[in-house]
Amino acid sequence: MRFLHIALGSANELEYQLLLAKDLGYLDAGIYQELAHQTLEIQRMLAGLIHKLHA
């Protein structure tokens, strides 16, 4: 469970880093959208797994 929470925190950090990279011009908006979508999907999967294991 601890490692799942760490993974979720890392996904949240990645979300921020992607936004920062886009804002600084390092990422194209299209690439950012795709990566942000994939990151959100992973966050949802991790949250779901944490919820299932916690119940």
mmCIF entry with sequence, helices, sheets and N, C-alpha, C, O atoms, coordinates in Angstrom:
data_MODEL
# 
_entry.id   MODEL 
# 
_entity.id                         1 
_entity.type                       polymer 
_entity.pdbx_number_of_molecules   1 
# 
_entity_poly.entity_id                      1 
_entity_poly.type                           'polypeptide(L)' 
_entity_poly.nstd_linkage                   no 
_entity_poly.nstd_monomer                   no 
_entity_poly.pdbx_seq_one_letter_code       MRFLHIALGSANELEYQLLLAKDLGYLDAGIYQELAHQTLEIQRMLAGLIHKLHA 
_entity_poly.pdbx_seq_one_letter_code_can   MRFLHIALGSANELEYQLLLAKDLGYLDAGIYQELAHQTLEIQRMLAGLIHKLHA 
_entity_poly.pdbx_strand_id                 A 
# 
loop_
_entity_poly_seq.entity_id 
_entity_poly_seq.num 
_entity_poly_seq.mon_id 
_entity_poly_seq.hetero 
1 1  MET n 
1 2  ARG n 
1 3  PHE n 
1 4  LEU n 
1 5  HIS n 
1 6  ILE n 
1 7  ALA n 
1 8  LEU n 
1 9  GLY n 
1 10 SER n 
1 11 ALA n 
1 12 ASN n 
1 13 GLU n 
1 14 LEU n 
1 15 GLU n 
1 16 TYR n 
1 17 GLN n 
1 18 LEU n 
1 19 LEU n 
1 20 LEU n 
1 21 ALA n 
1 22 LYS n 
1 23 ASP n 
1 24 LEU n 
1 25 GLY n 
1 26 TYR n 
1 27 LEU n 
1 28 ASP n 
1 29 ALA n 
1 30 GLY n 
1 31 ILE n 
1 32 TYR n 
1 33 GLN n 
1 34 GLU n 
1 35 LEU n 
1 36 ALA n 
1 37 HIS n 
1 38 GLN n 
1 39 THR n 
1 40 LEU n 
1 41 GLU n 
1 42 ILE n 
1 43 GLN n 
1 44 ARG n 
1 45 MET n 
1 46 LEU n 
1 47 ALA n 
1 48 GLY n 
1 49 LEU n 
1 50 ILE n 
1 51 HIS n 
1 52 LYS n 
1 53 LEU n 
1 54 HIS n 
1 55 ALA n 
# 
_struct_asym.id          A 
_struct_asym.entity_id   1 
# 
loop_
_struct_conf.conf_type_id 
_struct_conf.id 
_struct_conf.pdbx_PDB_helix_id 
_struct_conf.beg_label_comp_id 
_struct_conf.beg_label_asym_id 
_struct_conf.beg_label_seq_id 
_struct_conf.pdbx_beg_PDB_ins_code 
_struct_conf.end_label_comp_id 
_struct_conf.end_label_asym_id 
_struct_conf.end_label_seq_id 
_struct_conf.pdbx_end_PDB_ins_code 
_struct_conf.beg_auth_comp_id 
_struct_conf.beg_auth_asym_id 
_struct_conf.beg_auth_seq_id 
_struct_conf.end_auth_comp_id 
_struct_conf.end_auth_asym_id 
_struct_conf.end_auth_seq_id 
_struct_conf.pdbx_PDB_helix_class 
_struct_conf.details 
_struct_conf.pdbx_PDB_helix_length 
HELX_P HELX_P1 AA1 ARG A 2  ? ASP A 23 ? ARG A 2  ASP A 23 1 ? 22 
HELX_P HELX_P2 AA2 ALA A 29 ? HIS A 54 ? ALA A 29 HIS A 54 1 ? 26 
# 
_struct_conf_type.id          HELX_P 
_struct_conf_type.criteria    ? 
_struct_conf_type.reference   ? 
# 
loop_
_atom_site.group_PDB 
_atom_site.id 
_atom_site.type_symbol 
_atom_site.label_atom_id 
_atom_site.label_alt_id 
_atom_site.label_comp_id 
_atom_site.label_asym_id 
_atom_site.label_entity_id 
_atom_site.label_seq_id 
_atom_site.pdbx_PDB_ins_code 
_atom_site.Cartn_x 
_atom_site.Cartn_y 
_atom_site.Cartn_z 
_atom_site.occupancy 
_atom_site.B_iso_or_equiv 
_atom_site.pdbx_formal_charge 
_atom_site.auth_seq_id 
_atom_site.auth_comp_id 
_atom_site.auth_asym_id 
_atom_site.auth_atom_id 
_atom_site.pdbx_PDB_model_num 
ATOM 1   N N  . MET A 1 1  ? 0.824   -1.185 0.000   1.00 0.00 ? 1  MET A N  1 
ATOM 2   C CA . MET A 1 1  ? 0.000   0.000  0.000   1.00 0.00 ? 1  MET A CA 1 
ATOM 3   C C  . MET A 1 1  ? 0.878   1.261  0.000   1.00 0.00 ? 1  MET A C  1 
ATOM 4   O O  . MET A 1 1  ? 0.591   2.243  -0.685  1.00 0.00 ? 1  MET A O  1 
ATOM 5   N N  . ARG A 1 2  ? 1.932   1.199  0.775   1.00 0.00 ? 2  ARG A N  1 
ATOM 6   C CA . ARG A 1 2  ? 2.839   2.351  0.857   1.00 0.00 ? 2  ARG A CA 1 
ATOM 7   C C  . ARG A 1 2  ? 3.411   2.696  -0.515  1.00 0.00 ? 2  ARG A C  1 
ATOM 8   O O  . ARG A 1 2  ? 3.486   3.869  -0.880  1.00 0.00 ? 2  ARG A O  1 
ATOM 9   N N  . PHE A 1 3  ? 3.816   1.674  -1.277  1.00 0.00 ? 3  PHE A N  1 
ATOM 10  C CA . PHE A 1 3  ? 4.407   1.910  -2.588  1.00 0.00 ? 3  PHE A CA 1 
ATOM 11  C C  . PHE A 1 3  ? 3.380   2.432  -3.589  1.00 0.00 ? 3  PHE A C  1 
ATOM 12  O O  . PHE A 1 3  ? 3.724   3.195  -4.492  1.00 0.00 ? 3  PHE A O  1 
ATOM 13  N N  . LEU A 1 4  ? 2.129   2.027  -3.436  1.00 0.00 ? 4  LEU A N  1 
ATOM 14  C CA . LEU A 1 4  ? 1.085   2.557  -4.308  1.00 0.00 ? 4  LEU A CA 1 
ATOM 15  C C  . LEU A 1 4  ? 0.873   4.049  -4.045  1.00 0.00 ? 4  LEU A C  1 
ATOM 16  O O  . LEU A 1 4  ? 0.676   4.827  -4.978  1.00 0.00 ? 4  LEU A O  1 
ATOM 17  N N  . HIS A 1 5  ? 0.916   4.442  -2.777  1.00 0.00 ? 5  HIS A N  1 
ATOM 18  C CA . HIS A 1 5  ? 0.788   5.866  -2.454  1.00 0.00 ? 5  HIS A CA 1 
ATOM 19  C C  . HIS A 1 5  ? 1.988   6.651  -2.972  1.00 0.00 ? 5  HIS A C  1 
ATOM 20  O O  . HIS A 1 5  ? 1.837   7.784  -3.430  1.00 0.00 ? 5  HIS A O  1 
ATOM 21  N N  . ILE A 1 6  ? 3.160   6.067  -2.905  1.00 0.00 ? 6  ILE A N  1 
ATOM 22  C CA . ILE A 1 6  ? 4.352   6.730  -3.451  1.00 0.00 ? 6  ILE A CA 1 
ATOM 23  C C  . ILE A 1 6  ? 4.198   6.885  -4.959  1.00 0.00 ? 6  ILE A C  1 
ATOM 24  O O  . ILE A 1 6  ? 4.509   7.941  -5.511  1.00 0.00 ? 6  ILE A O  1 
ATOM 25  N N  . ALA A 1 7  ? 3.718   5.831  -5.629  1.00 0.00 ? 7  ALA A N  1 
ATOM 26  C CA . ALA A 1 7  ? 3.516   5.883  -7.078  1.00 0.00 ? 7  ALA A CA 1 
ATOM 27  C C  . ALA A 1 7  ? 2.492   6.955  -7.445  1.00 0.00 ? 7  ALA A C  1 
ATOM 28  O O  . ALA A 1 7  ? 2.675   7.671  -8.430  1.00 0.00 ? 7  ALA A O  1 
ATOM 29  N N  . LEU A 1 8  ? 1.427   7.071  -6.671  1.00 0.00 ? 8  LEU A N  1 
ATOM 30  C CA . LEU A 1 8  ? 0.418   8.092  -6.934  1.00 0.00 ? 8  LEU A CA 1 
ATOM 31  C C  . LEU A 1 8  ? 1.012   9.486  -6.743  1.00 0.00 ? 8  LEU A C  1 
ATOM 32  O O  . LEU A 1 8  ? 0.737   10.391 -7.530  1.00 0.00 ? 8  LEU A O  1 
ATOM 33  N N  . GLY A 1 9  ? 1.812   9.659  -5.719  1.00 0.00 ? 9  GLY A N  1 
ATOM 34  C CA . GLY A 1 9  ? 2.486   10.941 -5.516  1.00 0.00 ? 9  GLY A CA 1 
ATOM 35  C C  . GLY A 1 9  ? 3.415   11.277 -6.656  1.00 0.00 ? 9  GLY A C  1 
ATOM 36  O O  . GLY A 1 9  ? 3.504   12.433 -7.070  1.00 0.00 ? 9  GLY A O  1 
ATOM 37  N N  . SER A 1 10 ? 4.110   10.277 -7.169  1.00 0.00 ? 10 SER A N  1 
ATOM 38  C CA . SER A 1 10 ? 5.002   10.490 -8.308  1.00 0.00 ? 10 SER A CA 1 
ATOM 39  C C  . SER A 1 10 ? 4.219   10.866 -9.555  1.00 0.00 ? 10 SER A C  1 
ATOM 40  O O  . SER A 1 10 ? 4.668   11.700 -10.341 1.00 0.00 ? 10 SER A O  1 
ATOM 41  N N  . ALA A 1 11 ? 3.055   10.261 -9.744  1.00 0.00 ? 11 ALA A N  1 
ATOM 42  C CA . ALA A 1 11 ? 2.208   10.606 -10.888 1.00 0.00 ? 11 ALA A CA 1 
ATOM 43  C C  . ALA A 1 11 ? 1.712   12.045 -10.767 1.00 0.00 ? 11 ALA A C  1 
ATOM 44  O O  . ALA A 1 11 ? 1.628   12.762 -11.764 1.00 0.00 ? 11 ALA A O  1 
ATOM 45  N N  . ASN A 1 12 ? 1.386   12.463 -9.552  1.00 0.00 ? 12 ASN A N  1 
ATOM 46  C CA . ASN A 1 12 ? 0.972   13.852 -9.332  1.00 0.00 ? 12 ASN A CA 1 
ATOM 47  C C  . ASN A 1 12 ? 2.117   14.814 -9.637  1.00 0.00 ? 12 ASN A C  1 
ATOM 48  O O  . ASN A 1 12 ? 1.908   15.873 -10.229 1.00 0.00 ? 12 ASN A O  1 
ATOM 49  N N  . GLU A 1 13 ? 3.310   14.443 -9.235  1.00 0.00 ? 13 GLU A N  1 
ATOM 50  C CA . GLU A 1 13 ? 4.484   15.273 -9.528  1.00 0.00 ? 13 GLU A CA 1 
ATOM 51  C C  . GLU A 1 13 ? 4.732   15.345 -11.027 1.00 0.00 ? 13 GLU A C  1 
ATOM 52  O O  . GLU A 1 13 ? 5.060   16.407 -11.556 1.00 0.00 ? 13 GLU A O  1 
ATOM 53  N N  . LEU A 1 14 ? 4.576   14.219 -11.710 1.00 0.00 ? 14 LEU A N  1 
ATOM 54  C CA . LEU A 1 14 ? 4.734   14.198 -13.164 1.00 0.00 ? 14 LEU A CA 1 
ATOM 55  C C  . LEU A 1 14 ? 3.735   15.129 -13.826 1.00 0.00 ? 14 LEU A C  1 
ATOM 56  O O  . LEU A 1 14 ? 4.076   15.843 -14.769 1.00 0.00 ? 14 LEU A O  1 
ATOM 57  N N  . GLU A 1 15 ? 2.503   15.123 -13.336 1.00 0.00 ? 15 GLU A N  1 
ATOM 58  C CA . GLU A 1 15 ? 1.474   16.005 -13.892 1.00 0.00 ? 15 GLU A CA 1 
ATOM 59  C C  . GLU A 1 15 ? 1.937   17.462 -13.829 1.00 0.00 ? 15 GLU A C  1 
ATOM 60  O O  . GLU A 1 15 ? 1.798   18.204 -14.802 1.00 0.00 ? 15 GLU A O  1 
ATOM 61  N N  . TYR A 1 16 ? 2.480   17.862 -12.694 1.00 0.00 ? 16 TYR A N  1 
ATOM 62  C CA . TYR A 1 16 ? 2.973   19.227 -12.535 1.00 0.00 ? 16 TYR A CA 1 
ATOM 63  C C  . TYR A 1 16 ? 4.165   19.505 -13.452 1.00 0.00 ? 16 TYR A C  1 
ATOM 64  O O  . TYR A 1 16 ? 4.236   20.563 -14.077 1.00 0.00 ? 16 TYR A O  1 
ATOM 65  N N  . GLN A 1 17 ? 5.092   18.563 -13.532 1.00 0.00 ? 17 GLN A N  1 
ATOM 66  C CA . GLN A 1 17 ? 6.281   18.749 -14.358 1.00 0.00 ? 17 GLN A CA 1 
ATOM 67  C C  . GLN A 1 17 ? 5.911   18.875 -15.842 1.00 0.00 ? 17 GLN A C  1 
ATOM 68  O O  . GLN A 1 17 ? 6.523   19.652 -16.575 1.00 0.00 ? 17 GLN A O  1 
ATOM 69  N N  . LEU A 1 18 ? 4.916   18.113 -16.273 1.00 0.00 ? 18 LEU A N  1 
ATOM 70  C CA . LEU A 1 18 ? 4.450   18.225 -17.658 1.00 0.00 ? 18 LEU A CA 1 
ATOM 71  C C  . LEU A 1 18 ? 3.874   19.607 -17.929 1.00 0.00 ? 18 LEU A C  1 
ATOM 72  O O  . LEU A 1 18 ? 4.154   20.212 -18.964 1.00 0.00 ? 18 LEU A O  1 
ATOM 73  N N  . LEU A 1 19 ? 3.071   20.102 -17.000 1.00 0.00 ? 19 LEU A N  1 
ATOM 74  C CA . LEU A 1 19 ? 2.494   21.436 -17.155 1.00 0.00 ? 19 LEU A CA 1 
ATOM 75  C C  . LEU A 1 19 ? 3.583   22.505 -17.198 1.00 0.00 ? 19 LEU A C  1 
ATOM 76  O O  . LEU A 1 19 ? 3.528   23.427 -18.011 1.00 0.00 ? 19 LEU A O  1 
ATOM 77  N N  . LEU A 1 20 ? 4.549   22.377 -16.334 1.00 0.00 ? 20 LEU A N  1 
ATOM 78  C CA . LEU A 1 20 ? 5.659   23.319 -16.315 1.00 0.00 ? 20 LEU A CA 1 
ATOM 79  C C  . LEU A 1 20 ? 6.441   23.284 -17.622 1.00 0.00 ? 20 LEU A C  1 
ATOM 80  O O  . LEU A 1 20 ? 6.780   24.330 -18.174 1.00 0.00 ? 20 LEU A O  1 
ATOM 81  N N  . ALA A 1 21 ? 6.728   22.079 -18.119 1.00 0.00 ? 21 ALA A N  1 
ATOM 82  C CA . ALA A 1 21 ? 7.459   21.943 -19.379 1.00 0.00 ? 21 ALA A CA 1 
ATOM 83  C C  . ALA A 1 21 ? 6.685   22.568 -20.534 1.00 0.00 ? 21 ALA A C  1 
ATOM 84  O O  . ALA A 1 21 ? 7.278   23.191 -21.414 1.00 0.00 ? 21 ALA A O  1 
ATOM 85  N N  . LYS A 1 22 ? 5.372   22.406 -20.535 1.00 0.00 ? 22 LYS A N  1 
ATOM 86  C CA . LYS A 1 22 ? 4.549   23.024 -21.584 1.00 0.00 ? 22 LYS A CA 1 
ATOM 87  C C  . LYS A 1 22 ? 4.599   24.541 -21.468 1.00 0.00 ? 22 LYS A C  1 
ATOM 88  O O  . LYS A 1 22 ? 4.788   25.241 -22.462 1.00 0.00 ? 22 LYS A O  1 
ATOM 89  N N  . ASP A 1 23 ? 4.428   25.044 -20.248 1.00 0.00 ? 23 ASP A N  1 
ATOM 90  C CA . ASP A 1 23 ? 4.427   26.496 -20.036 1.00 0.00 ? 23 ASP A CA 1 
ATOM 91  C C  . ASP A 1 23 ? 5.761   27.141 -20.391 1.00 0.00 ? 23 ASP A C  1 
ATOM 92  O O  . ASP A 1 23 ? 5.801   28.292 -20.824 1.00 0.00 ? 23 ASP A O  1 
ATOM 93  N N  . LEU A 1 24 ? 6.851   26.403 -20.208 1.00 0.00 ? 24 LEU A N  1 
ATOM 94  C CA . LEU A 1 24 ? 8.174   26.931 -20.532 1.00 0.00 ? 24 LEU A CA 1 
ATOM 95  C C  . LEU A 1 24 ? 8.541   26.728 -22.002 1.00 0.00 ? 24 LEU A C  1 
ATOM 96  O O  . LEU A 1 24 ? 9.593   27.180 -22.456 1.00 0.00 ? 24 LEU A O  1 
ATOM 97  N N  . GLY A 1 25 ? 7.669   26.049 -22.736 1.00 0.00 ? 25 GLY A N  1 
ATOM 98  C CA . GLY A 1 25 ? 7.900   25.873 -24.163 1.00 0.00 ? 25 GLY A CA 1 
ATOM 99  C C  . GLY A 1 25 ? 8.723   24.652 -24.527 1.00 0.00 ? 25 GLY A C  1 
ATOM 100 O O  . GLY A 1 25 ? 9.160   24.532 -25.671 1.00 0.00 ? 25 GLY A O  1 
ATOM 101 N N  . TYR A 1 26 ? 8.945   23.754 -23.600 1.00 0.00 ? 26 TYR A N  1 
ATOM 102 C CA . TYR A 1 26 ? 9.707   22.543 -23.884 1.00 0.00 ? 26 TYR A CA 1 
ATOM 103 C C  . TYR A 1 26 ? 8.854   21.451 -24.517 1.00 0.00 ? 26 TYR A C  1 
ATOM 104 O O  . TYR A 1 26 ? 9.377   20.545 -25.166 1.00 0.00 ? 26 TYR A O  1 
ATOM 105 N N  . LEU A 1 27 ? 7.536   21.539 -24.327 1.00 0.00 ? 27 LEU A N  1 
ATOM 106 C CA . LEU A 1 27 ? 6.622   20.544 -24.882 1.00 0.00 ? 27 LEU A CA 1 
ATOM 107 C C  . LEU A 1 27 ? 5.605   21.215 -25.778 1.00 0.00 ? 27 LEU A C  1 
ATOM 108 O O  . LEU A 1 27 ? 5.060   22.266 -25.439 1.00 0.00 ? 27 LEU A O  1 
ATOM 109 N N  . ASP A 1 28 ? 5.353   20.608 -26.918 1.00 0.00 ? 28 ASP A N  1 
ATOM 110 C CA . ASP A 1 28 ? 4.288   21.035 -27.819 1.00 0.00 ? 28 ASP A CA 1 
ATOM 111 C C  . ASP A 1 28 ? 2.948   20.771 -27.133 1.00 0.00 ? 28 ASP A C  1 
ATOM 112 O O  . ASP A 1 28 ? 2.826   19.811 -26.372 1.00 0.00 ? 28 ASP A O  1 
ATOM 113 N N  . ALA A 1 29 ? 1.958   21.595 -27.388 1.00 0.00 ? 29 ALA A N  1 
ATOM 114 C CA . ALA A 1 29 ? 0.651   21.457 -26.740 1.00 0.00 ? 29 ALA A CA 1 
ATOM 115 C C  . ALA A 1 29 ? 0.017   20.099 -27.023 1.00 0.00 ? 29 ALA A C  1 
ATOM 116 O O  . ALA A 1 29 ? -0.611  19.520 -26.137 1.00 0.00 ? 29 ALA A O  1 
ATOM 117 N N  . GLY A 1 30 ? 0.168   19.587 -28.228 1.00 0.00 ? 30 GLY A N  1 
ATOM 118 C CA . GLY A 1 30 ? -0.399  18.283 -28.567 1.00 0.00 ? 30 GLY A CA 1 
ATOM 119 C C  . GLY A 1 30 ? 0.245   17.152 -27.796 1.00 0.00 ? 30 GLY A C  1 
ATOM 120 O O  . GLY A 1 30 ? -0.438  16.256 -27.300 1.00 0.00 ? 30 GLY A O  1 
ATOM 121 N N  . ILE A 1 31 ? 1.559   17.197 -27.697 1.00 0.00 ? 31 ILE A N  1 
ATOM 122 C CA . ILE A 1 31 ? 2.282   16.174 -26.936 1.00 0.00 ? 31 ILE A CA 1 
ATOM 123 C C  . ILE A 1 31 ? 1.916   16.280 -25.459 1.00 0.00 ? 31 ILE A C  1 
ATOM 124 O O  . ILE A 1 31 ? 1.727   15.270 -24.780 1.00 0.00 ? 31 ILE A O  1 
ATOM 125 N N  . TYR A 1 32 ? 1.819   17.506 -24.974 1.00 0.00 ? 32 TYR A N  1 
ATOM 126 C CA . TYR A 1 32 ? 1.417   17.703 -23.579 1.00 0.00 ? 32 TYR A CA 1 
ATOM 127 C C  . TYR A 1 32 ? 0.049   17.082 -23.315 1.00 0.00 ? 32 TYR A C  1 
ATOM 128 O O  . TYR A 1 32 ? -0.137  16.381 -22.320 1.00 0.00 ? 32 TYR A O  1 
ATOM 129 N N  . GLN A 1 33 ? -0.907  17.338 -24.207 1.00 0.00 ? 33 GLN A N  1 
ATOM 130 C CA . GLN A 1 33 ? -2.257  16.795 -24.019 1.00 0.00 ? 33 GLN A CA 1 
ATOM 131 C C  . GLN A 1 33 ? -2.241  15.275 -23.927 1.00 0.00 ? 33 GLN A C  1 
ATOM 132 O O  . GLN A 1 33 ? -2.903  14.696 -23.065 1.00 0.00 ? 33 GLN A O  1 
ATOM 133 N N  . GLU A 1 34 ? -1.491  14.630 -24.806 1.00 0.00 ? 34 GLU A N  1 
ATOM 134 C CA . GLU A 1 34 ? -1.423  13.167 -24.804 1.00 0.00 ? 34 GLU A CA 1 
ATOM 135 C C  . GLU A 1 34 ? -0.784  12.649 -23.522 1.00 0.00 ? 34 GLU A C  1 
ATOM 136 O O  . GLU A 1 34 ? -1.303  11.723 -22.899 1.00 0.00 ? 34 GLU A O  1 
ATOM 137 N N  . LEU A 1 35 ? 0.333   13.241 -23.128 1.00 0.00 ? 35 LEU A N  1 
ATOM 138 C CA . LEU A 1 35 ? 1.012   12.801 -21.910 1.00 0.00 ? 35 LEU A CA 1 
ATOM 139 C C  . LEU A 1 35 ? 0.178   13.087 -20.666 1.00 0.00 ? 35 LEU A C  1 
ATOM 140 O O  . LEU A 1 35 ? 0.148   12.273 -19.743 1.00 0.00 ? 35 LEU A O  1 
ATOM 141 N N  . ALA A 1 36 ? -0.495  14.229 -20.629 1.00 0.00 ? 36 ALA A N  1 
ATOM 142 C CA . ALA A 1 36 ? -1.345  14.565 -19.492 1.00 0.00 ? 36 ALA A CA 1 
ATOM 143 C C  . ALA A 1 36 ? -2.514  13.590 -19.397 1.00 0.00 ? 36 ALA A C  1 
ATOM 144 O O  . ALA A 1 36 ? -2.903  13.183 -18.303 1.00 0.00 ? 36 ALA A O  1 
ATOM 145 N N  . HIS A 1 37 ? -3.073  13.218 -20.549 1.00 0.00 ? 37 HIS A N  1 
ATOM 146 C CA . HIS A 1 37 ? -4.170  12.249 -20.564 1.00 0.00 ? 37 HIS A CA 1 
ATOM 147 C C  . HIS A 1 37 ? -3.698  10.890 -20.033 1.00 0.00 ? 37 HIS A C  1 
ATOM 148 O O  . HIS A 1 37 ? -4.387  10.263 -19.228 1.00 0.00 ? 37 HIS A O  1 
ATOM 149 N N  . GLN A 1 38 ? -2.537  10.442 -20.478 1.00 0.00 ? 38 GLN A N  1 
ATOM 150 C CA . GLN A 1 38 ? -1.992  9.166  -20.015 1.00 0.00 ? 38 GLN A CA 1 
ATOM 151 C C  . GLN A 1 38 ? -1.693  9.209  -18.519 1.00 0.00 ? 38 GLN A C  1 
ATOM 152 O O  . GLN A 1 38 ? -1.939  8.237  -17.805 1.00 0.00 ? 38 GLN A O  1 
ATOM 153 N N  . THR A 1 39 ? -1.165  10.329 -18.051 1.00 0.00 ? 39 THR A N  1 
ATOM 154 C CA . THR A 1 39 ? -0.867  10.481 -16.624 1.00 0.00 ? 39 THR A CA 1 
ATOM 155 C C  . THR A 1 39 ? -2.147  10.437 -15.799 1.00 0.00 ? 39 THR A C  1 
ATOM 156 O O  . THR A 1 39 ? -2.189  9.800  -14.747 1.00 0.00 ? 39 THR A O  1 
ATOM 157 N N  . LEU A 1 40 ? -3.186  11.112 -16.274 1.00 0.00 ? 40 LEU A N  1 
ATOM 158 C CA . LEU A 1 40 ? -4.468  11.093 -15.576 1.00 0.00 ? 40 LEU A CA 1 
ATOM 159 C C  . LEU A 1 40 ? -5.029  9.676  -15.513 1.00 0.00 ? 40 LEU A C  1 
ATOM 160 O O  . LEU A 1 40 ? -5.570  9.266  -14.487 1.00 0.00 ? 40 LEU A O  1 
ATOM 161 N N  . GLU A 1 41 ? -4.902  8.939  -16.594 1.00 0.00 ? 41 GLU A N  1 
ATOM 162 C CA . GLU A 1 41 ? -5.375  7.552  -16.612 1.00 0.00 ? 41 GLU A CA 1 
ATOM 163 C C  . GLU A 1 41 ? -4.623  6.709  -15.571 1.00 0.00 ? 41 GLU A C  1 
ATOM 164 O O  . GLU A 1 41 ? -5.235  5.909  -14.864 1.00 0.00 ? 41 GLU A O  1 
ATOM 165 N N  . ILE A 1 42 ? -3.335  6.883  -15.481 1.00 0.00 ? 42 ILE A N  1 
ATOM 166 C CA . ILE A 1 42 ? -2.535  6.141  -14.500 1.00 0.00 ? 42 ILE A CA 1 
ATOM 167 C C  . ILE A 1 42 ? -2.932  6.538  -13.081 1.00 0.00 ? 42 ILE A C  1 
ATOM 168 O O  . ILE A 1 42 ? -3.039  5.681  -12.204 1.00 0.00 ? 42 ILE A O  1 
ATOM 169 N N  . GLN A 1 43 ? -3.153  7.843  -12.851 1.00 0.00 ? 43 GLN A N  1 
ATOM 170 C CA . GLN A 1 43 ? -3.584  8.302  -11.532 1.00 0.00 ? 43 GLN A CA 1 
ATOM 171 C C  . GLN A 1 43 ? -4.913  7.648  -11.139 1.00 0.00 ? 43 GLN A C  1 
ATOM 172 O O  . GLN A 1 43 ? -5.093  7.224  -9.998  1.00 0.00 ? 43 GLN A O  1 
ATOM 173 N N  . ARG A 1 44 ? -5.827  7.574  -12.087 1.00 0.00 ? 44 ARG A N  1 
ATOM 174 C CA . ARG A 1 44 ? -7.127  6.947  -11.807 1.00 0.00 ? 44 ARG A CA 1 
ATOM 175 C C  . ARG A 1 44 ? -6.965  5.458  -11.508 1.00 0.00 ? 44 ARG A C  1 
ATOM 176 O O  . ARG A 1 44 ? -7.606  4.933  -10.597 1.00 0.00 ? 44 ARG A O  1 
ATOM 177 N N  . MET A 1 45 ? -6.108  4.777  -12.274 1.00 0.00 ? 45 MET A N  1 
ATOM 178 C CA . MET A 1 45 ? -5.899  3.351  -12.031 1.00 0.00 ? 45 MET A CA 1 
ATOM 179 C C  . MET A 1 45 ? -5.276  3.114  -10.659 1.00 0.00 ? 45 MET A C  1 
ATOM 180 O O  . MET A 1 45 ? -5.690  2.206  -9.938  1.00 0.00 ? 45 MET A O  1 
ATOM 181 N N  . LEU A 1 46 ? -4.282  3.929  -10.294 1.00 0.00 ? 46 LEU A N  1 
ATOM 182 C CA . LEU A 1 46 ? -3.650  3.786  -8.987  1.00 0.00 ? 46 LEU A CA 1 
ATOM 183 C C  . LEU A 1 46 ? -4.649  4.062  -7.867  1.00 0.00 ? 46 LEU A C  1 
ATOM 184 O O  . LEU A 1 46 ? -4.703  3.324  -6.883  1.00 0.00 ? 46 LEU A O  1 
ATOM 185 N N  . ALA A 1 47 ? -5.435  5.121  -8.017  1.00 0.00 ? 47 ALA A N  1 
ATOM 186 C CA . ALA A 1 47 ? -6.425  5.453  -6.995  1.00 0.00 ? 47 ALA A CA 1 
ATOM 187 C C  . ALA A 1 47 ? -7.448  4.327  -6.854  1.00 0.00 ? 47 ALA A C  1 
ATOM 188 O O  . ALA A 1 47 ? -7.851  3.990  -5.741  1.00 0.00 ? 47 ALA A O  1 
ATOM 189 N N  . GLY A 1 48 ? -7.865  3.752  -7.966  1.00 0.00 ? 48 GLY A N  1 
ATOM 190 C CA . GLY A 1 48 ? -8.801  2.638  -7.921  1.00 0.00 ? 48 GLY A CA 1 
ATOM 191 C C  . GLY A 1 48 ? -8.223  1.429  -7.226  1.00 0.00 ? 48 GLY A C  1 
ATOM 192 O O  . GLY A 1 48 ? -8.895  0.783  -6.422  1.00 0.00 ? 48 GLY A O  1 
ATOM 193 N N  . LEU A 1 49 ? -6.975  1.121  -7.535  1.00 0.00 ? 49 LEU A N  1 
ATOM 194 C CA . LEU A 1 49 ? -6.318  -0.022 -6.897  1.00 0.00 ? 49 LEU A CA 1 
ATOM 195 C C  . LEU A 1 49 ? -6.150  0.212  -5.400  1.00 0.00 ? 49 LEU A C  1 
ATOM 196 O O  . LEU A 1 49 ? -6.373  -0.694 -4.596  1.00 0.00 ? 49 LEU A O  1 
ATOM 197 N N  . ILE A 1 50 ? -5.760  1.418  -5.029  1.00 0.00 ? 50 ILE A N  1 
ATOM 198 C CA . ILE A 1 50 ? -5.618  1.739  -3.608  1.00 0.00 ? 50 ILE A CA 1 
ATOM 199 C C  . ILE A 1 50 ? -6.970  1.589  -2.910  1.00 0.00 ? 50 ILE A C  1 
ATOM 200 O O  . ILE A 1 50 ? -7.049  1.026  -1.818  1.00 0.00 ? 50 ILE A O  1 
ATOM 201 N N  . HIS A 1 51 ? -8.015  2.083  -3.530  1.00 0.00 ? 51 HIS A N  1 
ATOM 202 C CA . HIS A 1 51 ? -9.350  1.978  -2.940  1.00 0.00 ? 51 HIS A CA 1 
ATOM 203 C C  . HIS A 1 51 ? -9.768  0.511  -2.784  1.00 0.00 ? 51 HIS A C  1 
ATOM 204 O O  . HIS A 1 51 ? -10.296 0.127  -1.741  1.00 0.00 ? 51 HIS A O  1 
ATOM 205 N N  . LYS A 1 52 ? -9.535  -0.302 -3.809  1.00 0.00 ? 52 LYS A N  1 
ATOM 206 C CA . LYS A 1 52 ? -9.921  -1.712 -3.750  1.00 0.00 ? 52 LYS A CA 1 
ATOM 207 C C  . LYS A 1 52 ? -9.155  -2.466 -2.664  1.00 0.00 ? 52 LYS A C  1 
ATOM 208 O O  . LYS A 1 52 ? -9.731  -3.297 -1.962  1.00 0.00 ? 52 LYS A O  1 
ATOM 209 N N  . LEU A 1 53 ? -7.873  -2.182 -2.526  1.00 0.00 ? 53 LEU A N  1 
ATOM 210 C CA . LEU A 1 53 ? -7.064  -2.868 -1.535  1.00 0.00 ? 53 LEU A CA 1 
ATOM 211 C C  . LEU A 1 53 ? -7.350  -2.393 -0.125  1.00 0.00 ? 53 LEU A C  1 
ATOM 212 O O  . LEU A 1 53 ? -7.194  -3.143 0.839   1.00 0.00 ? 53 LEU A O  1 
ATOM 213 N N  . HIS A 1 54 ? -7.767  -1.149 -0.012  1.00 0.00 ? 54 HIS A N  1 
ATOM 214 C CA . HIS A 1 54 ? -8.041  -0.578 1.305   1.00 0.00 ? 54 HIS A CA 1 
ATOM 215 C C  . HIS A 1 54 ? -9.367  -1.064 1.861   1.00 0.00 ? 54 HIS A C  1 
ATOM 216 O O  . HIS A 1 54 ? -9.538  -1.152 3.077   1.00 0.00 ? 54 HIS A O  1 
ATOM 217 N N  . ALA A 1 55 ? -10.298 -1.379 0.986   1.00 0.00 ? 55 ALA A N  1 
ATOM 218 C CA . ALA A 1 55 ? -11.653 -1.775 1.424   1.00 0.00 ? 55 ALA A CA 1 
ATOM 219 C C  . ALA A 1 55 ? -11.687 -3.152 2.016   1.00 0.00 ? 55 ALA A C  1 
ATOM 220 O O  . ALA A 1 55 ? -12.749 -3.621 2.426   1.00 0.00 ? 55 ALA A O  1 
# 
